Amino acid sequence: MELIHPTNTELYALVLHDAPFVIAAYGLLWLMFCGYVTFILVRLVKTDKQIALLEDAVAKKG
């Protein structure tokens, strides 16, 4: 008994030929997305620290 129909074998051969490129592209996109989120979070922490310093300075003057 044949598990894959011959027509499907042809289609799978076409699709699987490009699969490594598609996987690499999605992997690269995820890495870029994670890097962007990390960059934004680091900037957010810096901004929170600066706001806290400004609030302290205003409280000392007032």
N, C-alpha and C positions, 0 to 999 in steps of 0.2 A: 504494500500500500504506500502510495506516494503522499508525503506530508504537505508539500507545496505544489500547487498547480503550476505547470510550465509557464503560463502567462504571468503569474505572480512572480516567478523566479526572475523573469526579465525585468519586471518593474522594481523588484527589490534590489537587483543588481544596479539599476540606474540610481535609485535613491541612496543606497548604502555607499555608493562610490563617493558621493559628496558629503556624507555624514560627518567625517572628521572636520571638514571646514565649517559646517554648521555648528558643531559642538564647540569648536575653537572660538567662533564668533560669539556665541552665547556666553562662553566662559570669559572672554575679554570684556563683554558688556557688563557682566556681573562684577568683575574686578574693578572696572571703571566706576560703576555705581557705588560699590562699597568704599572705594577711595574717596569719592565725592561726599558721601555721607560722613565718613571719618573727618574729612577736611571741614565740613560744616559744623560738626560737633566740637572739634577743637576750637574753631573760631567762636562758637557759642560759649564755651567755657571761659575763653579769654575775655569776652565781652562781659560775662557775668562778674568776673573778678574786677574788671575796670569799673563796673557800675557799683560794686561794693566799696571800692576805694573812694569813688566820688561821693557816695552816701556818707562814708565816714568823715571825709573832709568837710562836707556841708554840715554834718552834725557838730563837728568841733568848732566851726565858725559861728554856728547859730546858737 
